[in-house]
Each structure stands twice: as structure tokens, then as C-alpha cells.
Amino acid sequence: MAAILGILGICLLFIEFSSVLTVSIPRKVYRIPRGEDVTIPCNFTRPKAGDIVQVKWAAVPDVAGDPPIGILTFTSPNTIKVEPKYKNRVTLVHNIPRGKADLQLKRVTSKDTRVYVCEVKVLNNNKYAVPNKGSQLVVLVAPSPICKIVGVTEYYENIKLTCRSEEEMPGQNYSWQSYNTSKIPRPIPPMATDQKGVLSLYNITEETSGFFVCTSTNEIGSERCKLTLAVMPPSESKATIGKIVGAVVAVAAVVGAIILCCYCCGGKESGAI
């Protein structure tokens, strides 16, 4: 009796496992440059002849707890529904009898960086896929640094040279090089600090003037941006402002004198009449 029950248990276990599909994605992470196409494979247990297989591709949302982002649904033999957001951007490269349903995503953008999940069911045999953790797509963006000067470029002031990419990736690195006014390389001033692309210069003088080049690097490549720094004495800028103000005052005085003369002359003529 025990032997019969054991055999029956094994049979039930076999039936239970036979109702489950296995689904796998070969790699946990796919790293693709922005603008290129990517194919994320989905392999599953080969169905039997006559099985109606349904494949769903979805993406994990940005906010935990939100519903999955639907991409497409395929139902054998050849019915496919693509969500409007992905129209003309996704294709299912499939061979259902061989257990293949790969997602091809075209012209990837930074917003496509997320986890993608493949779900497979056999509708007519009540078979379902064991949930898989999906695969992470990381869209790589080439550096595009922008350099700026923050602060007053006068003697003995403190300023910052900033270097930032419009779209930063994890692991993005920045480095600064300095050249004098003759374009000869020189060390960064010893008092300067360089933190994540922000070069802080303290107590600047005429010797600080020159050219500064920032290089931004990630796994795609590197790109540079350049700044020309001209440090002036404070008196020079103030003198320039004083000259402008003086000129404006002088012009106003001349115009006022002319108006006064015209008024006086007009009064005399009225008196003569």
C-alpha cells in the first residue's frame, strides 16, 4: 500500500511539474549605446503541438507598486498587440515551436533604461511560466560636458569652473587640465579643489589666467569642453564702470544745457513781441 501511495505521489508530482513552463533570459544586464537597437532573448520550454502559447513582454515601472509597463502581447499562431507607446519601436523575433520569443527594441533612449520581463503561458493546457526576474537594460549615453565660470574673475576672488554633462551616467568621471596664456601645460593651482567636475580656484591672480580643459569620460568614450579665464584687477573693472557713468552724466548735462538755452531764447522772443 505504501509503495502504491509513493508511486501515486510521484505521478502527481510529475503532473504538477509538467504544468509549469520554465522561462529564462541569458543575461542579467544588457548595456547598449543610446540610439542603437537591442535584442533581449527569451527562451522557454518547447510547447507541444496544438498548444496555444501566449507571450507577454513588460517593463518594471519607475515607482514600486505601480503596474508593469506593457510592451506587447503575442498569442499563437500569429496574433500580436503592441502597446501605443512602443508602436514602430518593438518587434517580437519568435520561433514558438522552438521556445523562442525575443524582444527587439529599436533606437533606444535613456528612458528605456529599466528591467524587462518575459512571461509565457499555454492557454489551452493551463500551463504557466515560473516568474522570472527579468533582465536589466542599461542605455549608455556618450559624454556631452558643458563648461561654465561661476563667480567674479577679478584679483583675489574665489571662483568655480563647472563641468557637467546634460545626461550623467553612473561612473561618469571628470578631470581638468590647465594651460597658461601661451597654451603651455601647467599644474592645477595647489590650493584648488576638484570635486566631481567642479574645480574651485581660490585667491585668483593674473597668473591664474589661461585655458582650462575638462574631460568627461564614461564607458562609451570621452568628450571635452574648454574655458578661457582672464583675471583682471578690480580697479580696471571699476574704472571702466566709472568711465561709462561719467560719459552718461556728461551727455545728460550737455542735453540739459541745450534744452535750457532753447527755453531761455524762446522766452526772450515772447517778451519782445
Secondary structure, DSSP 8 states (H G I E B T S, - for coil): -HHHHHHHHHHHHHHHHHTEE-EE-S-SEEEEETTS-EEE--EE----TT--EEEEEEE--SSTTS--EEEEEEETTTEEEE-GGGTTTEEEEEEGGGTEEEEEE-S--GGG-EEEEEEEEETTTTEEE-----EEEEEE----EEEEEES--BTT--EEEEEEESS--TT-EEEEEEE-TT--EE---TT-EEETTEEEE-S--GGG-EEEEEEEE-SS-EEEEEEEE--B-HHHHHHHHHHHHHHHHHHHHHHHHHHHHHHHHHHHHHHH-
